[in-house]
Amino acid sequence: MPNIPDDIFTEPEDFSPDTLANLGPLRRLAGTWASDRGVDISPKAAGPERREYREHIRMDPIDPQPNGPQLLYGLRYHIHINTPEEAITFHDQVGYWLWEPATGLIMQTIAIPRGQVVLAGGTAAPDDRRISVEARRGDTRFGICSTGFLEEAFRTDYYRIDITFNDDDSWTYVTRTDLAVRGATPPFDHRDTNTLRRVAPPAQNPLIDLLKDSKAG
C-alpha cells in the first residue's frame, strides 16, 4: 500500500461480497480455459528446445480478503500442462490472482512442485485490456524463492507475465523467465506463450452461495 494508515488493524466494513463484480481487470480471467497451442522455449544441454503443449486452467473466485485496512478480491487458480507426445505432467502450478480496487494493485502468487514460489506484482486500471506483473530474485516485496538445487543449477533472476484480453473472449499470455543456467552465459531467456479459450463459465465465490441459501431459507 502506498500510504499505510496509522490504524493497521481495523478492517473495512460494508464492502461488496460479490467477488466477480469487483475483480477489475481480473474479471476476464474467471472461469475454465483450455488450449492445445502453447509454445515453450526452454534450455537443454544441446541448446534451446521448442515444445508445444496442452494447457488447462481453472480460475475460481474466492471470498473478499480483508487484510487490516486493505481489501483484496481474487481468483484461486490451478494450471495443468502436458504435451501431445507425453501424458505425464509437463507443468503444474497453483496460486492466486489478486486485485486491490483502492490502489489498482494486481498480484499473482505462484507455487510449483519443483521447490519454487513467486509473488509478482503490478498495477492496472479496472478496464485495462492488457495487464502485467513481475518479480525479481532478492526483492522482499515481489520476489522469487527457490530450493538449493534450483538456485545453483537453474537460478530464476526475473519473472514477468503479460496478458492481453482479446475481442473474442480469449486471452493470450507471454511469460518471460530469466534463468541463470550453471555453466552458461548469458542468462537464458525462457519464454512460454499461449492463447486460452473459455470452456466453462466462472462460479460465484462461496459467500455469495451462502447468502443465497440464507435468503432462500
Order of alpha helices (4+ residues) and beta strands (2+ residues): beta-beta-beta-beta-beta-beta-beta-beta-beta-alpha-beta-beta-beta-alpha
